[in-house]
Amino acid sequence: MGLFDRLRGDGDPRVAFIGIDGVPYSLLSENREAFPNLAAIADDGTAAEISSIVPPESSACWPSLTTGMNPGETGVYGFQDREVGTYDTYVPMGREVQAARVWDRVQNEGRRATVMNVPVTFPPQRNVQRMVSGFLSPDLDKAAYPDDVRDTLDEMGYKIDVNPKLGHQEDKSAFIEDAHDTVDARFEAFKHYIEEDDWDLFFGVFMTTDRVNHFLFKDYERDGEYKDEFLEFYRKVDDYIGRLRESLPEDTTLIVASDHGFTSLDYEVHFNAWLAEQGWLSFDTDEPEELGDISNETRAYSFIPGRFYINLEGREPRGVVTEEQYDDVRQELKEMLEGLKGPDGRKVVDRVVEKEDAFRGEHDEIAPDLVAIPANGFDFKAGFKGESTVFDTGPRNGMHSFDDTSLYIDDPNATIDDADLFDIAPTILDLMDIEYSRGEFDGASLL
């Protein structure tokens, strides 16, 4: 316990949020004896599976989790988005998130926030007392605020992310070692600032869990070569969560949550190759490189993960589908997706969501027209380099899922019932006695 805990005494309740990116609830709930610290939180408080968002992709999920709003309000739909009225694309960063983050609301109330390793927060905000940006940050030197944080973290061996290229190797030993080194330093950093900072909200994310799942999840789920190493890594994560819980002041409620679930991966599905095969997409060049290379005959194109855009006249620069044709064309594409079968005869798509059922807000002008939610075993890709193979395999053996997302709240008064990511931000504010209007969020407090 830090010095500020002994001196403070202001009575304001606090929250510590620990993110475990991509950790499925089934993994934790079905292995309670292996993960006693998370089991203890469930016993003392409450825990359950919740839903992710559409689409269940980290770049979209974390802005929604931290704002309580859908991508139509956050303005971030995935790892790649399109500029309005053009075929130019960009990778959304922290400044592209248009809705207020939960720590902004905390700071606006005169309370303090420490934010560490949250994806899509680069560059670090200067309106919080401390921020270390997470996934998508180029390096620690540019990701840490204030400047002295960088030196402290350097001494700990802190890294923004594990090296995913190591996971591409057949021998996963170096990748597993790197994952342990990364999560070790992350824990040391979290513990250090939990104990040293005067915070009302501590918000930190373990991203390494997502990386381990991408390369080892099938080993866990189907008794593969690295199952023991997978479980050993998660025993360490559970131990670290338990130790962080023990270090928290008594007036703090701990929340542990993931942003989406995970399942085994059998096939990657290259949807732009599929659209080309079906006659819906073509390019003006034999060596396409980007979205802008699509031809005037294109009726639809795709972004990861499973986002489909109609090449609409008046919205896209060279749109060919008229407003009058739009509904029929979108319905035809939806039915094609719903009927798509993989090489093993299984359905590729679990369901297809129309944009008006998932997105609403001031920033829905770049919303995809359809989002395909994958059936277990299929991961959706969408490059613009003229790939010819629709179904493929790669080095990853795990993929995101919409369901099986984890939520643990160390408070017996919380009730997790039909909850989703949007409920987390208002729950945090409720726990901190910070007032807000119910209409400000797509979710609701779970208290």
N, C-alpha and C positions, 0 to 999 in steps of 0.2 A: 504494500500500500504506500503510495507516494505522500510527500509532505502536504500536498494540497488537500488530501482527504482529511487530515487531522485539523487543518485550519479552516476549512470551508464552512460547513455547518449551515448552509443556506436553506436546506430542506427541499430543494428542487430535485425531483426524481430524474434519474439518468438512464440511458439505454446504451448498451454495447451490442452492435450488430456484427456478426462474423459470417461472411459469405463463404460458401463452399461450392465453387462454380461447377455446375453440371452433376452434382451428386444425387443419384436417385434415392427416393425414400425407401424403396424396397431393399436396397443394399444395406441400409442402416437398420431397418426394422426387423429384417430377417436374420441379422447377425448380432443380436443384442449382447450376447456374451463376449463377442469380439470387440464391441464398442461400448464399454460400460459407461463412459462419461456422457455420451449422447443419450443412452438409455436412461441415465439418471435425470437428465433434463426432461425427458418425456414423462418420467414418473413423478417428478416434483412439479412440473408444469403441464404442458400439453405439446403434442406433436402429431403430425399427419401429413399425408400426401396432399399437395395442392397442384393446380394447373399452372403452366407457363403462359406465354402469350403467343399470338400469331404475328410473325413466325417465331419459332423457338430457337433463336440465334442470339449469341451472347451480346453482339453489338446492339441489338434491339432490346434484349431482355433487361440489361442493367439500367439503361435510361428509364425504362418503364417501372422497374422495381424501385428505383430511387426517386421517382416523381409521383408514382401512383397513377400514371396516365398512359394511355395507349399511344402507339406510334403516330397517330394523327395529331396528337398534341406535342409529343416530344420532337417530332420531325425526323426521327431515325428509324428506318425500317430494316436495316441489316448492315452487313459489312461493306456493301457498296450501294450507293444511292445515285439517283439521276438528278441533274439540274433541271429545274422547271423550264419547259419550252425548248430544250436542247437534247442532244444525245451525249452530252458531256457527263461523265460520272466522277464521283469522288468517294473517298473513304471518310465517313462521318467521325469527327473527333468531339471532344468535350464541348467546344463552342457551338457545335451544330445542335446540341440538345436545347430545345426552345422552352421547355417547361422548367419550373422551379424544382430544384433538388431538395430532398428532405433536409439536408444540412444547410441549405440556404434559408429555409424557414426557421430552423433552429437559430442561426446567426441573427436573423432579422428580429428575433425575440430577445436579443441581448445575451443569448446563451452561446456556448462555445462548442466547436466541432473539430475533431481530428479525423481525417479521411485518408485511408491508405490502401493503395493497390486496387481501386475500383476500376474496372474496364470502362473505356470511353470517358475519361476525365482529363485527357491531355489537351492543352497545357494545364498545369495545376492552377486552381483558382487562388486569388489573393485575398478573397473575402472570408476565408476560414483560417483558423489559427495555424493549421498545419495540413498540408496535402502532399501525398506522394501518388502521382498518377500511375495507373496500371496498364493493362493490355492496350496496345497501339502506341505507347510512349516509345520514342526512339532510343532513349538511354536514361540512366538515373540522373545524370548531370542536368538534364533539362526537365526531368519529371518531379523534382523535389522542391518544395517550398516550406519554410524559408531556406535560404542557402545552407545554413549550418546543418540541416537534416542530411544533406548529401554526405558530409564527412562522417557523421555518426553511422549511417547505413553502410558506407564503404567499409568501415572497420568490421561490420558484421558479415561482410560478404554478400550483401543484399543484391538480388537481381530482380529486374522487372518481370521476367518470365523464364521458364525453362527453355532449353534449346530444343524445339520440336524436330529439327533435322536429325537429332540422335534417335528419335523414334522411328525413323525410316529405315534404320539398319535392322537386318535380320536378327542379330544379337542385340537384345534390348538392355544389356547390362549397363552400358554407359548412360543410356537414357534414364534408367531407374536411379542410378547414382546421382545424376544431375537433378532429378526430381526431388530426391531426399535433401540435397544441398540447398535447393531453392526453398523448399518448405521449412527447413531448419532456420534459415536466415529470416524468413517471413515471420515465423513464430517469435524469434528473438526481437524483431523490430516491433511487432504488435505488443508484446509484453513490456518492452521498454517504454513505449509511449502511453500505454494504458496506465503504467505506474508513475510516469513522470509528468504527463500533461494534465492541465486543469481543464477537463472536458465535461460537457454535458452529454454529447453524443460521440461515441467512438464507432467508426464505420470502417471495417477492414475486410478484405476479400482474399481468400486462398484460391488463386487461379490454377495452381498446379494440379488440383484434382481433375479439372477438365482435361488437361493434357494427358494425365495418366489414363483416364478413361478412353480417350481417343485411340490409344495404342495398346491398351491391355484389357479392355472391358470384356471382349469375347473370351479371353483367357480365364477371367473370373466366372463368367456366366456359363461357359461350356467346358470347364475343367481343362484349360489349356496349359501350356508350358509355364506361364508366368503367374498362375493363380496365387501361389503362395506369396510371391513378391507383391502382387496387387494388394492382398489382404494385409500384409505387413506394412505397406505404405499407409493404408487407411487406419491401421491400429495407431500409427504415429500421429495422424491427423486427429483422431479421437483423443489421444493423450494430450495433445497440444490444446485442444478445445477445453478439456478438463482443467488444465493448468491455467489457462486464461480465465476460466470461470472462477477459479479459486482466488485469483488476483484482483477480482472486481470489488469495488466498494459495496457495502451492504445496501445502499440506496439505488443500485443499478439492476435493471432487468436485462438479461442476455437473450438475444434472438440469434438463431443460427438458421440459415436458409440457402438453398440453391436457386439458380435462375432457370433451370430446365432439368429434365431427367436425362437418362442415358439408356441405351440398349445396344445389343450387338449389331455389327454392320456386316452384311454379306455382299452387297453390290452398291457401287456408286452409279448414279443415273445422271448422264449428261444431257440436260433437257434442251439445250440449244441444238445439240446434235439430233435429238429426237424431233424437235420442231422442223429442222431442215429435212430430215427423212420424211416427214409427213407433208412437206411442201408449204409449210407456214413461214419459214425463215430462209433467206438467202443473202449472199453478200455481193458487194460490187467489186471485190478483189479476190484473187486466188489465195492471197495470204492475209486474211483479216486479222486485226489486232485488237479492235475495240468495238463498242456498240455503234459508233458512228459509221462503221463500215457496212452496216446492213443495207440491203437494196430497197428500192422503192416498192418492190413486190411483197415485202415482208408484212405478214399480218399479225405476228406476235413474236415476242422475245422473252427471255427469262433471266432473272438474277437469282443468286443463291439467297436463302435455301427455299426453292420451290415457289418463287415469286414470278408471276406472269403478267406481262404488260401487253395490252392490245395496241398495235401501231395505229393509233386513232388520229384521224384527220382533225386538224385544228389544235391538237394537244402535242403530238409528236411533230417534229419539223417536216418529215416526209410521210406523214400518216396517210394510209390508204383505206382504212376502215371508216366508213362514215358513221355519224351519230345514229342514223336510221338502221344501220347494219349492226351496231355495237352489241345490242342484247343478244341477237341471234348468234353472232360470231363468238361471244364470250360463252354462251350456253353450249355451243358445239365444242369449244375447247375444253370446257369443264367436263363434258360427257366423255371426251377422249381420254382425259386424265383419269377419270373414275374407272374407266375400263382397261387401263394399261396393265399388262402382265409382265412380270420379270422372266428371266431365262429359266427359272424353276417353276413357272406357272403361277406364282403367288401374285396377288394384287400389290402393285407398287405404291399406290396412294390410299391412305386411310380415309381421307375426306378432302374436299375442296371447299375453301371458304371464299365467299364473295366479299369484295372490299367494303361494302356498306355494312356488312355484318361484323367487321373487325376494326375498322378505322373510322374515327370521327374527330374533328377538331380543326384548328386553324391551319394545320400543315398537312392536310390530306391530299393536296394537289399532286403529290408524287407517289401516292399510295398505289401498290400493285392492284390490278383488276381482279386477280385471283391469287390465292395462296394454297398450294398443295401441301397438306400435312402428310409426311411419309408414313407408310406402314413399317412396322418393325423390320429392320434388316436392310432398308434402303436409305441411302444418303443422297441428297439432291445437289448436283453441281450445275454450273452454267457459265462456261467460258465463251469467249468470242474469237477464238483462234481457229475456228472451222474444224473442231474435233469431229471425227467420223464415227467413233464408237459410242453407242448409247449406254450400254452396260459394261462396267469395268470394275476392277478391284485395284486397291492401292495399299499403302503401308498401314493405314488406319483400320482398326477392327471394332471401333465403337462409334456411335453416332448419337446426336441429340434426340430427345423425345419431348413431346408436348406435355405428356402426363408424367406421373411419378416424380414430380418436383418435391423437394424436402422443405419442411418448415417446423422448427422447434422454438417454442416460446417458454422461457423459464418463469411462467406465471400461471397458476392454476385457474385464474379468472378468465383466461383467454379461451375462446372456443373456435377451433378450426373446422369449419363446416362448409364445403363447397367453396373453398377459398382459392384465390389465385394471386399472382404477383402484385396486382394492383392494390391488394389489401395491406401490404406490408408498410408502406409509407404512412398512411393514416393511423395504423396501429402504433407505430413508433411515436408519432406526435401525441396520441392519446396517452401512452405510457408516460410521456414527459410532461403531461398537463399543459400542452400547447394548443391553444384554440385554433380551429379552422372550420370552414364551412363544408358540410357534407358534399355539396355540389362541386367542390374544387377537385375531386378525385373520381376516377373510374372505379375505385374500390371503396371499401368501408372498413372501419376499425373492427378487429376481431375480439375486442374486449366487451 
